[in-house]
Amino acid sequence: MARTFYRRLRAARRRSDLTDLTRVHVLREQGVVREAWTEPLTAPLARGSLADIPFDNARQVPKHIALRQRTDQGWLPVTAFEFAQQVAATAKGLIHAGLQPGGRVALMARTRYEWAVLDFAIWAAGGQTVPMYPTSSSVQLEWILEDSGASLVVVEDAANLAIIKQATMVLDRILPTWVIEEGGLQQLAELSLGVPDTVLSERRAMLTPETVATLVYTSGTTGRPKGCVLTHAALHSEAANIVSLLVPAFKAAAHQDPSTLLFLPLAHVFGRVIEIACLLGRMTLGLWPTIKPDEVRPELEVFKPTFLVSVPYFFERIHDIARATAEKMGRASSFDRADRIAVRYGEGQMRSLLGTGRGPGLGLRLAHRLYDLLVFRRVRAAMGGKVRYVISGSSRLDSQLSMFFFGCGVLVYEGYGLTETSAAATVNPPMDPHAGTVGVPLPGCGVRIEEDGEILLRGPMLFSGYWQNLAATAGAMKGDWFTTGDLGSLDDYGYLTITGRKKDILITSGGKNVSPSLLEDRLRSRPPVGQCVVVGDGRHYVVALITLEPEEMEHWLAVRRRPWDTPFEELARDPELLRQVQAAVDYANEAVSRAESIRAFRLIQGEFSEENGLLTPSLKVKRHAVAAAYAQEIEDLYVH
């Protein structure tokens, strides 16, 4: 089955209508590529808004399965016509409840079918969506509600309602609130009976491409979140160009109608754009509330998506779970050999695909065929069995892990973007992916590298500014370029490589600049490492704080017939475990010079999480918070 995919992929690459989709232009300054840009694949939104998508679909393809909704009976199909009806009823209910044109509705829920209904209903009613993470504290919610001026609130459950009440009590405001799990959408539908269809049509007709669609608050590793103002035109440009770039290639190489199960938080712009793109591109969409692999995998087996979109953590865990399963069966060494074969085979297939060298030799092909039966098909099965493409974003995916998945018959596309750029600003083109890079500018976008290595971005997907914060908006812009704060470089073909974050650069006492993200990304890709933070600013050398992945440790203990409640202090001294963690550190150090390498590490009990204030809702580590929480542990690493 994997062999068929590779053949179809090579055949698709020979088609000029697919390989010419992305035409990259580069600008050199003093022999160095400083800028890259691509031409748009779709025309800008000339009229209307995103609110029109469900109604256009209902009119043009009423029986198309737009979504699948998870119920007690399984994943039930929802046609384009049915979805538009529910959006209309919810929108009219919001109008009856007092939503004014340009009014804002705060939406606090995990990823689920009702989220999509509400998002499009808010737009259809002429409003603006203000997403809020269900894990947010009352202080964070208080700030977002006050800053955005939201007039209505929809939450998922009673727990969310309780924290909203706590936040609004401080604000001394009463906001009408509906609870999804207590029949909130049905209540809005009942209110809709008093609103004629003509009113809804008038509200939609008032919207233009430049109308504000949403305020997405940055999760923020420091300071208060800022509301990014995204228009219908910006989000449409992002979604439409993604659809035009990727969908033809997905269909050509996989011979399947694209569908996906989305489990990224919709409060984050990455998941949100995929939601919009699926409905715009008429790809069947399912929505699931958790990214935890053990909870997602059973649903993937039933839903059977053809592509997935997630963050590196998910793909790292799929790999680790596969190895843990093999170790339970006493076949850890066999899996490690399969891992190496998959990487080599993936690299050979990539050379063959890009025409840069010979493909896998006979011996490697035979070994791959054997391990496809024993290992690789199980990896594909863990993602539902039909997945042939995955899109990874938010942070860097280890290039060897990318090649492992390609060797298993799943091609990984990495992209890069921010909330301010409506998600992806760059993506690997479908017929010309370069592992280790985050691709070329998304059609219609541009990338510039400043003298100090900072990445600048521009294009129609760019935000309109920070809500009610002119100073922050002015500080983030350099003409029509957005200053990202990230560091990177462009190669001769316009492919972008991320090298670190400007503010995160460590400078050792010896004057060596160290980018911690490269080391951290490689560390996390090796079990049993869970999370990690590399420190060393102003120090003689670099060290790391490392947590242990709970599921990996549960498996590690079970295989060795050790009690599951073995004290952490005992584990932290275990020579075998320390050797395994040291192997992960050695792997990370392979990517850097001696001066940049991790010289010592400390195992940390527990996890970095949103609850303890060490992770943002988008799973980014709050470095300063970690450094403050473990100040003594860091000092101990420098005591000889």
C-alpha positions in Angstrom: 0.0 0.0 0.0 2.9 2.4 0.8 4.6 1.5 -2.4 1.5 2.6 -4.4 1.6 5.9 -2.6 5.2 6.6 -3.5 4.4 5.8 -7.2 1.4 8.1 -7.2 3.4 10.8 -5.6 6.1 10.6 -8.2 3.5 10.6 -11.0 1.8 13.6 -9.5 5.1 15.5 -9.4 5.5 15.0 -13.1 2.3 16.9 -13.7 3.1 20.6 -14.5 -0.3 21.7 -13.2 0.8 20.6 -9.7 4.5 21.4 -9.7 3.9 24.9 -11.1 1.4 25.9 -8.4 4.1 27.6 -6.3 6.3 30.0 -8.2 8.9 31.4 -5.9 10.8 34.7 -6.5 13.9 35.6 -4.5 15.8 38.8 -4.0 19.5 38.7 -3.2 21.4 41.4 -1.5 25.2 41.2 -1.6 24.9 37.6 -2.7 22.6 36.6 0.2 18.9 35.7 -0.3 17.0 38.4 1.7 13.5 38.1 0.3 11.2 35.4 -1.1 7.7 35.8 -2.3 5.1 33.9 -4.3 2.1 34.8 -6.5 -1.4 34.2 -5.1 -3.4 31.2 -6.4 -6.7 32.8 -5.7 -8.1 36.2 -6.2 -8.8 38.4 -3.1 -12.2 38.2 -1.7 -14.0 40.9 -3.7 -17.4 40.9 -1.9 -19.2 39.2 1.0 -17.6 37.4 3.9 -16.8 34.0 5.4 -20.4 33.9 6.6 -21.4 33.1 3.0 -19.5 29.8 2.9 -22.2 27.5 4.5 -25.0 29.0 2.5 -23.1 28.8 -0.8 -22.3 25.2 -0.1 -26.0 24.5 0.8 -27.1 26.0 -2.5 -24.5 24.5 -4.7 -23.9 21.0 -3.1 -26.7 20.5 -0.6 -26.0 16.7 -0.2 -22.3 17.0 0.3 -21.1 15.6 3.7 -19.7 18.9 5.1 -19.0 17.5 8.6 -19.4 14.5 10.8 -20.7 15.0 14.3 -19.7 12.8 17.1 -22.7 11.4 18.9 -23.5 8.3 21.0 -24.3 6.5 17.7 -20.8 7.3 16.3 -19.7 9.9 13.7 -23.0 10.9 12.0 -22.9 12.8 8.6 -24.1 16.4 8.4 -24.8 17.6 4.9 -24.0 21.1 3.7 -27.8 21.9 3.7 -28.2 20.7 7.3 -25.2 22.6 8.5 -26.4 25.8 6.9 -29.8 25.4 8.5 -28.3 25.0 11.9 -26.0 28.0 11.4 -29.0 30.1 10.3 -31.1 29.1 13.3 -28.3 29.9 15.7 -27.5 33.2 14.0 -31.1 34.3 14.3 -31.2 33.3 17.9 -28.1 35.5 18.6 -29.8 38.4 16.8 -32.9 37.9 18.9 -30.7 37.8 22.0 -29.4 41.3 21.2 -26.3 40.8 19.1 -25.8 44.0 17.1 -23.8 44.4 13.8 -20.1 44.5 14.8 -20.9 43.1 18.3 -18.6 40.5 19.8 -19.5 37.1 21.2 -17.0 35.3 23.5 -16.8 31.6 22.7 -15.2 29.3 25.3 -15.2 25.6 24.4 -13.1 22.8 23.4 -13.0 21.7 19.7 -16.4 20.3 18.9 -19.1 20.4 16.2 -21.0 23.2 18.0 -17.9 25.4 17.8 -18.1 25.4 14.0 -21.8 26.1 14.1 -21.4 29.0 16.4 -18.4 30.5 14.6 -20.3 30.8 11.3 -23.5 31.8 13.1 -21.8 34.7 14.8 -20.5 35.9 11.4 -23.9 35.4 9.7 -25.5 37.5 12.4 -23.0 40.3 11.6 -20.9 39.7 14.8 -17.3 39.0 15.6 -16.0 35.9 17.4 -13.7 36.2 20.5 -12.3 32.7 21.2 -11.2 31.9 24.7 -9.3 28.8 25.9 -11.4 26.6 28.3 -8.3 26.3 30.4 -8.0 30.1 30.9 -8.0 31.5 34.5 -10.6 33.9 35.7 -8.0 36.7 35.6 -7.3 36.0 31.9 -11.0 35.8 31.1 -11.6 39.0 33.0 -9.1 40.8 30.8 -10.3 39.4 27.5 -13.9 40.1 28.2 -13.1 43.7 29.3 -10.7 44.4 26.5 -12.9 43.0 23.7 -16.1 44.4 25.0 -17.9 41.1 24.3 -21.7 41.4 24.9 -22.7 37.7 24.8 -20.9 34.6 25.9 -21.2 30.9 24.9 -19.4 28.3 27.0 -19.1 24.5 26.8 -20.1 23.3 30.3 -20.9 24.1 33.9 -17.2 24.3 34.8 -16.7 27.0 32.2 -19.8 28.8 33.3 -18.6 29.0 36.9 -15.3 30.6 35.9 -17.1 33.0 33.6 -19.3 34.1 36.4 -16.2 34.6 38.6 -14.7 36.8 35.9 -17.8 38.8 35.2 -18.4 39.4 38.9 -15.1 41.3 39.0 -16.1 43.3 36.0 -19.5 44.0 37.6 -21.2 43.1 34.4 -23.9 40.5 33.6 -23.4 39.0 30.2 -26.1 36.7 28.7 -24.5 33.3 28.6 -25.5 30.0 27.0 -24.0 26.6 27.9 -23.6 24.1 25.0 -23.9 21.0 27.1 -27.1 22.3 28.7 -28.9 22.8 25.4 -27.5 26.2 24.6 -27.8 25.9 20.8 -31.4 24.5 21.1 -32.2 27.6 23.2 -30.8 29.9 20.6 -32.7 28.0 17.9 -36.0 28.6 19.9 -35.2 32.3 20.0 -34.7 32.3 16.2 -38.4 31.7 15.6 -39.1 35.4 16.2 -36.5 36.6 13.6 -37.5 36.5 9.9 -35.0 35.1 7.3 -34.9 38.6 5.7 -33.2 40.0 8.8 -30.5 37.4 8.6 -30.0 38.1 4.9 -29.7 41.8 5.7 -27.0 41.1 8.3 -25.0 39.0 5.9 -25.3 41.6 3.2 -23.8 44.2 5.5 -20.5 42.3 5.8 -17.6 43.1 3.5 -14.1 41.5 3.1 -12.6 44.2 5.3 -15.1 43.7 8.1 -13.5 42.3 11.3 -14.2 38.6 11.7 -12.5 37.8 15.0 -10.3 39.0 17.8 -7.8 36.2 18.6 -5.9 36.9 21.7 -2.3 35.7 21.7 -1.6 33.2 24.5 1.4 35.2 25.4 4.5 33.8 27.1 4.9 37.1 29.0 2.5 39.9 29.7 -1.2 40.4 29.0 -2.6 38.8 25.8 -3.1 41.1 22.9 -6.1 40.9 20.6 -5.2 40.3 17.0 -7.7 41.8 14.6 -8.3 39.5 11.7 -10.7 40.4 8.9 -12.8 38.2 6.7 -10.5 39.0 3.8 -7.3 37.9 5.8 -8.8 34.6 6.9 -10.3 33.9 3.5 -7.0 34.6 1.7 -5.2 32.2 4.1 -7.8 29.4 3.8 -8.4 29.8 0.0 -4.7 29.7 -0.9 -4.2 26.6 1.4 -7.0 24.9 -0.4 -5.8 25.8 -3.9 -2.2 24.7 -3.1 -2.8 21.4 -1.2 -6.1 19.9 -2.2 -5.3 19.1 -5.9 -2.1 17.4 -4.7 -3.8 15.5 -2.0 -6.3 14.1 -4.5 -3.8 13.3 -7.2 -1.3 11.4 -5.1 -3.7 9.7 -2.7 -6.7 9.1 -5.0 -9.0 10.0 -2.1 -11.4 12.8 -1.3 -9.7 14.8 1.5 -11.1 14.5 5.0 -9.7 15.2 8.4 -10.4 14.9 12.1 -9.4 18.2 13.7 -8.3 18.1 17.3 -6.3 21.3 17.6 -7.9 23.9 19.8 -10.2 26.2 17.8 -9.3 29.0 20.1 -5.9 29.0 18.4 -5.7 30.4 14.9 -4.0 27.3 13.4 -7.0 25.0 14.1 -9.4 27.8 13.2 -8.0 28.3 9.7 -8.2 24.5 9.0 -11.9 24.6 10.0 -12.5 27.4 7.5 -10.4 25.8 4.8 -12.2 22.5 5.1 -15.7 24.1 4.7 -14.4 26.4 1.9 -12.7 23.5 0.1 -15.5 21.1 0.8 -13.4 18.6 2.6 -15.3 16.5 5.2 -14.4 17.7 8.7 -14.7 16.1 12.1 -14.0 17.9 15.4 -12.6 16.2 18.5 -11.9 17.9 21.9 -8.5 16.6 22.9 -5.0 16.2 21.3 -4.0 13.4 23.7 -2.9 10.5 21.4 -4.5 7.8 23.5 -7.9 9.5 23.3 -7.6 10.5 19.7 -6.4 7.2 18.3 -9.7 5.3 18.8 -11.6 8.1 17.0 -9.1 8.1 14.1 -9.6 4.4 13.6 -13.4 5.0 13.2 -13.3 8.3 11.3 -10.4 7.3 9.0 -9.2 10.7 7.8 -7.0 11.1 4.8 -4.8 13.9 6.3 -4.1 15.3 9.7 -3.0 18.7 11.0 -1.3 18.9 14.4 1.7 20.0 16.3 5.0 18.1 16.7 4.0 16.7 20.1 1.3 14.6 18.6 3.6 13.0 16.0 6.4 12.5 18.5 3.9 10.6 20.7 2.7 8.4 17.8 6.3 7.4 17.3 7.0 6.8 21.0 3.8 4.8 21.4 4.8 2.5 18.5 8.2 1.9 20.1 6.6 1.3 23.5 4.2 -1.3 22.0 7.2 -3.1 20.4 9.1 -3.0 23.7 6.1 -4.6 25.5 6.3 -7.4 23.0 10.0 -7.8 23.6 10.9 -6.3 20.2 12.5 -3.0 21.1 15.6 -3.7 19.1 13.5 -4.8 16.1 11.6 -1.5 16.3 14.9 0.5 16.5 16.1 -1.3 13.3 12.7 -0.5 11.7 13.1 3.1 12.7 16.5 3.3 11.0 15.2 1.6 7.9 12.2 3.9 7.7 14.5 7.0 7.9 16.9 5.7 5.3 14.0 4.6 3.0 12.3 8.0 3.5 15.5 9.8 2.6 15.9 7.6 -0.5 12.3 8.1 -1.6 12.7 11.9 -1.1 15.8 12.0 -3.3 13.9 10.0 -5.9 10.9 12.3 -5.7 13.0 15.5 -5.9 15.4 14.1 -8.5 18.4 14.9 -6.4 19.8 11.3 -6.2 19.1 7.6 -6.3 16.2 6.1 -4.6 16.4 3.1 -2.1 18.5 0.2 -3.3 17.3 -3.4 -3.6 18.4 -4.4 -0.1 16.7 -1.4 1.5 13.5 -2.0 -0.5 13.4 -5.6 0.7 14.0 -4.7 4.3 11.3 -2.0 4.0 8.8 -4.4 2.6 9.4 -6.7 5.6 9.1 -4.0 8.2 6.1 -2.5 6.5 4.2 -5.7 7.4 5.7 -5.7 11.0 5.8 -2.0 12.0 5.0 0.7 9.4 1.4 -0.4 8.7 0.8 -0.2 12.5 2.0 3.3 12.5 -0.4 4.2 9.7 -3.1 2.3 11.6 -2.5 4.5 14.6 -3.5 7.5 12.5 -6.6 5.8 11.1 -5.1 3.8 8.3 -5.9 6.1 5.4 -3.7 9.1 6.3 -1.1 9.9 3.6 -0.3 13.5 4.5 0.2 15.4 7.8 0.7 19.1 8.3 2.8 20.0 11.3 3.0 23.5 12.7 3.5 25.6 15.9 7.1 24.4 16.4 9.8 22.6 14.6 9.5 18.8 13.9 12.8 16.9 14.1 13.8 16.1 10.5 14.6 12.4 11.3 11.1 12.0 12.6 9.8 13.6 9.5 11.7 11.0 7.4 10.6 8.2 9.7 6.9 9.0 8.8 7.7 9.3 5.1 9.4 5.9 5.3 6.1 4.7 6.8 4.2 6.1 3.9 3.0 9.4 5.4 4.4 12.7 4.0 4.9 15.5 6.5 4.5 19.1 5.4 5.9 21.7 7.8 4.7 25.3 7.9 5.3 28.4 9.9 3.1 31.3 10.9 1.7 33.3 13.8 -1.7 34.5 15.0 -0.8 37.9 13.4 -0.5 36.1 10.0 -3.8 34.2 10.2 -1.7 31.0 10.8 0.6 29.8 8.0 2.8 32.3 6.2 5.0 29.6 4.7 4.4 25.9 3.9 6.3 23.2 2.1 4.8 23.0 -1.5 3.1 19.6 -2.0 5.3 18.4 -4.9 8.6 19.8 -3.7 8.9 19.4 0.1 12.2 20.0 1.8 12.5 18.3 5.2 14.0 20.5 7.9 12.6 23.7 6.4 9.2 25.3 6.9 8.8 25.7 3.2 8.3 28.7 0.9 5.9 31.7 1.3 2.3 30.7 1.1 0.9 31.9 -2.3 0.5 35.6 -2.1 2.9 36.0 0.8 6.4 37.4 1.3 9.3 36.7 3.7 12.3 38.9 4.4 15.4 38.2 6.5 16.9 41.3 8.3 20.6 41.7 8.9 20.2 40.3 12.4 18.4 37.3 11.1 14.9 38.4 12.1 12.0 37.1 10.0 9.6 39.7 8.5 6.3 38.7 6.9 3.8 40.4 4.7 0.8 39.5 2.6 -3.0 39.6 2.4 -3.3 37.3 5.4 -1.8 39.8 7.7 -3.7 41.1 10.7 -5.1 44.6 10.9 -3.4 45.4 14.2 -3.8 44.8 17.9 -7.2 45.6 19.3 -7.2 49.1 21.0 -3.4 49.1 21.1 -1.9 51.5 18.6 1.5 51.5 20.3 1.9 47.7 20.1 0.7 47.7 16.5 3.2 50.4 15.5 6.0 48.5 17.3 5.2 45.3 15.4 5.3 46.8 11.9 8.2 47.9 9.7 6.4 49.5 6.8 4.1 46.8 5.5 6.2 44.1 7.0 5.3 42.4 10.3 8.3 41.8 12.6 8.0 38.3 14.0 10.7 38.2 16.6 11.8 34.8 15.1 15.2 34.1 13.5 15.7 32.3 10.3 17.4 32.1 6.9 16.3 31.6 3.2 18.1 29.3 0.9 18.6 29.9 -2.9 15.1 28.5 -3.7 13.2 30.6 -1.1 12.8 27.9 1.5 12.7 29.2 5.1 14.6 27.6 8.0 13.7 28.6 11.5 16.8 29.0 13.7 15.4 30.3 16.9 13.6 33.2 18.6 15.2 36.6 18.9 14.3 37.1 22.6 15.2 33.5 23.4 18.8 33.6 22.2 21.2 32.7 25.0 24.6 34.4 25.1 27.1 32.4 27.2 29.7 34.2 29.3 32.1 33.3 26.6 30.1 35.3 24.1 28.6 32.3 22.2 25.1 32.8 20.8 22.9 29.7 21.4 19.4 29.1 20.0 17.7 26.9 22.6 14.8 25.9 20.4 16.9 23.6 18.1 18.3 21.7 21.1 14.8 21.5 22.7 13.1 20.3 19.6 15.6 17.4 19.2 15.5 16.6 22.9 11.7 16.2 22.8 11.8 13.9 19.9 13.5 11.2 22.0 11.8 9.2 24.7 11.5 9.3 27.7 11.8 13.1 27.5 8.6 15.0 28.0 9.2 18.7 28.1 12.5 20.6 28.4 14.0 24.0 28.8 17.6 24.9 27.8 19.2 27.7 29.8 22.6 29.3 30.0 22.3 33.0 29.4 25.4 34.7 30.9 26.8 31.3 32.1 29.9 29.4 31.2 27.9 26.6 29.5 24.4 25.4 28.6 22.3 23.1 30.8 18.7 21.7 30.5 15.7 21.0 32.7 13.9 17.9 31.6 10.6 16.4 32.6 9.7 12.7 31.9 6.7 11.8 29.7 4.2 10.1 32.1 3.0 7.5 29.7 6.5 6.7 28.7 7.6 6.2 32.3 4.5 4.1 33.0 5.6 1.8 30.1 9.3 2.0 31.2 8.4 0.8 34.7 6.0 -1.9 33.5 8.6 -3.5 31.1 11.1 -3.6 33.9 8.5 -5.0 36.3 9.1 -2.0 38.6 6.2 -0.7 40.8 4.2 2.0 39.1 4.5 4.2 42.2 8.3 4.1 42.3 9.4 7.4 43.9 10.7 10.1 41.6 13.8 10.5 43.7 14.7 6.9 43.0 14.0 7.2 39.3 16.1 10.4 39.1 19.1 8.3 40.3 18.4 5.2 38.2 21.6 4.6 36.0 19.6 3.0 33.1 17.1 5.8 33.0 19.8 8.5 33.2 21.7 6.7 30.3 18.5 6.9 28.2 18.0 10.6 28.9 21.7 11.2 28.2 21.3 9.5 24.8 18.6 12.0 24.1 20.9 14.9 25.1 23.7 13.5 23.0 21.3 13.4 20.0 20.4 17.0 20.6 24.1 18.0 20.9 24.8 16.4 17.5 23.2 19.5 15.8 25.4 22.1 17.5 29.0 22.9 18.3 30.8 22.0 21.5 30.3 25.5 22.8 26.6 25.3 22.2 26.1 21.8 23.6 24.2 20.8 26.8 26.8 20.0 29.4 24.5 18.9 32.2 20.8 18.2 32.8 18.4 17.9 35.7 15.3 15.7 35.8 12.3 17.6 37.0 9.3 16.0 38.7 5.9 16.5 37.2 5.1 18.4 34.0 5.0 21.9 32.7 1.3 22.6 32.3 -1.2 25.4 31.9 -2.5 24.6 35.4 0.9 25.4 37.0 1.5 28.4 34.8 4.5 27.0 32.9 2.7 26.4 29.5 0.6 28.6 27.3 -2.7 27.2 26.0 -1.0 26.6 22.7 1.6 24.4 24.5 4.5 26.8 24.4 6.8 26.9 27.4 6.9 30.1 29.4 10.6 30.3 29.8 10.8 33.0 32.4 8.2 31.2 34.5 10.1 27.9 34.4 13.4 29.7 35.2 11.8 31.3 38.2 10.1 28.1 39.4 13.3 26.1 39.2 15.9 28.7 40.0 17.5 26.6 42.7 17.7 23.5 40.4 19.4 25.7 37.7 21.9 27.0 40.3 22.7 23.5 41.4 23.7 22.5 37.8 26.4 25.2 37.9 27.8 24.1 41.3 30.9 22.0 41.0 
